[in-house]
Amino acid sequence: MTVTMGIINKPILGKTELAKSRLQRVSKIISHHWDQVMLSNVIAGEGAGDIHLYASAKDFESYGNAVDALNADPEMQNFNTERNADPASVIVGPNIFRTIHGVADLEKKISLQRVYTMNRENVNEALKMMPDLTDIAKAQNVNVFVTMPIVAADNTKMGIIYQSDTLQTWGKATDHTIASKEFQAIVLKGSQLGTLTHSRLLQAM
């Protein structure tokens, strides 16, 4: 299991470059306390133009320790003072998620997030489809993992994330899966368990 903090940053008009530079700085500060940190720009879909920051720990105890250490970090405190004096983005979150299938691969720079509304009683049934889905994706050099919210604005969501090396390999994999009867059968069954509400394509910064 992996526990992840997710923060969405919505750059203020005219301050996008400042927001990006600050987020790159704060990512380095956060990386001193967390196991994994990823910073990505939403290049298509819901929230296009937003910048997502994700930081992961191995479990909830490690998550709590990382938050305490980050809040006590003088470099982080100075960063917050600077940001509060001259905001460059609107912050949404943090929200907390746990990984319930697979693991994120930070070597892959493109992530397709497909977010479903799903009743909790359907989650286990949905997870039974993941090994077949993972096998189909793996054949196209795509990594798959699944997250559920623990503390979030909307706790009814399940996220399936598909990770590719580049936009070109993502496009090639998408062409293949669209034509795959096996993949479409999984999508059809999944639609009976939950409703796809939104999706977004992200590129690592």
N, C-alpha and C positions, 0 to 999 in steps of 0.2 A: 504494500500500500504506500502511496505517496500522497502527502498533504500539500496543497498548493494555494498560495495567496495570489489572487488575480486583481490587478488594478487597471482600469481603463482610463486613459488620458485623452481628453478632447481638446486639441490645441485651439487657443484663442486666435481669431483671425489676425493675421499679421505677425504672429509670434510662433509659427510652426517650427522654424529652425531653432529658436531659443528653447522651445519645449523638447525638441529632439536632443539637443546638446545636454540639457539638464538631465534628461532621462538616461542618457548614456553614462553620465557621471554617477547618478544615483544607483544605477545597475551595478557599477563597480563597488560602491559602498555596500550594497546589499549582499553582493557575492562573498563578502568576508564572513557572513553569518549564516548563509543558506547553502544547501547542497547544490542546487541548480538555479540559474537565473536566465530567463529568456526575455528579450525585448523585440517586439514585432510590430510592424506597421500594417494596418488593415488596408489592403489594396483593392478589394472588391467586396460587395455585399453589405450586410448590415454594419453600420458604423464606419463606412469607408472614410479614411483619413484619420481615424482614431489610432492611438498607439497603445498597445497592450504590454503590460509588464507582469511577468509570472515569476514567482520564486517558490521553490519546492523544498520540503523537508521530508525525512523518511517516515515520520509519524507525528502524532499530535503533541507529544511531549517535546520533541525536537522543534516543532513549529513554535510552541510557546517560548522555548529558550531562545530561538532565533529572533522573535519579536522583541523580547526583553533586551537582548544584546544590541539589536538595531536601535531601539529607542534610547539606549544609554550611550551610544556611539557619538562622541563629540562631532565627528565629521557629518553624521546624519543630522544632528541638531543644528549645525551651521547651515546645512543645505535647506532644512525646513524654514529657517529664519529668512534666508534669501528668497525662497519660493513664495513665502507668505507676503513678503514685502513687495514683490512684483510677479504675480502669477502669470504663467505662460500657457496654462491649460486648466480645464475643468476636470476634477478628479472624480471618478465613480468607483467606489469600493474603498478598502479591499473587500472582496468576497473570498470565501474559503471553500475549496473543493477537495475531494479525495478521488484518487484514481481507483477504479473498480475492475479494470481490465487493461493489461498491457502496461507499457511504460513509455514516457516521452523520449524521443531521440533528438538531442540538441544539435547533432550533426546535420540534420535535415532542416533546410531553411524555409520551406514552404509548408504551411499548415492550412488545411481545409477543415473548418469547424462547422459541423451540422448539429443544431441544437433542437432537441425534441421535448415536448411536453408529454410526460408519462406518469401514470399512476404508479405509486410505489409497488403495488402488487404485481405489476407487469415487468418490473426490472429484472427479476431472476429469469423470466422467460426470454427477455431480450438478450441477456447475457449468454444464454445457450446458443445463440446464433453467432456469437463473436468468434469462436474458433474457425468456423467456415469463412466468415468475412475476412478474418485475419489472413487465412491461407490465400484467398483470392488476391488480397492487397499485396501480400508478401511476394507473390509471383510477379508483380509489377514494381517491386522495390519500393513499396509504400508501407510505412509503419502505421499501425492503428492502436489507439488507446481510448479509453472511455472514462469520463468523469461524472461525478454527481456532486451537487452543492451540499455543503454542511451548514454554512452560515452565509446567506445570500438574500438579495432582494426577492428572488423567486426560487423557491426550493422544489418546484415541480419539474425542473429541467434535467435532462440527461444529454451530455455532449459526447459525440463521437468525432474524434479528431484523426484526420488522415494526413500523414506527413510525407513529403517528397523532397528530393534533393534540390531540384530547380523547378522553375515554371515550365520548362520544356518537358521534364519528366512527369510533372503533374499533369500536363495536357495529354501526354501519351497514355498515362494510366487512366485518365478520365475517358478518353476515346475507347479504351479497351473495356472498361467496366460498364459503360453505357451499352455496349454491344453484347455484354455477357449475360446469358440467360440465368446463370447461377446467381450472379450479383442481383439481377432484377427480382429474382424469386425471394432473396433475402430482404430487399427493399419493400416488396409487397407484404411480406409477413410482418416486417417492422411497422408498416403503416397501420396494421391492425392492433398494435400494442401502444403506439404513441403517435403524436402529430408533429411533423417537422414544422417548427415555427420560424426559424431563420437560419441563415448560414453566412459565413464570411471567409474570405481568403486572406491569409496573413503571410508576410514576408519578413524574415528575421533581419534586424538592423545590425 
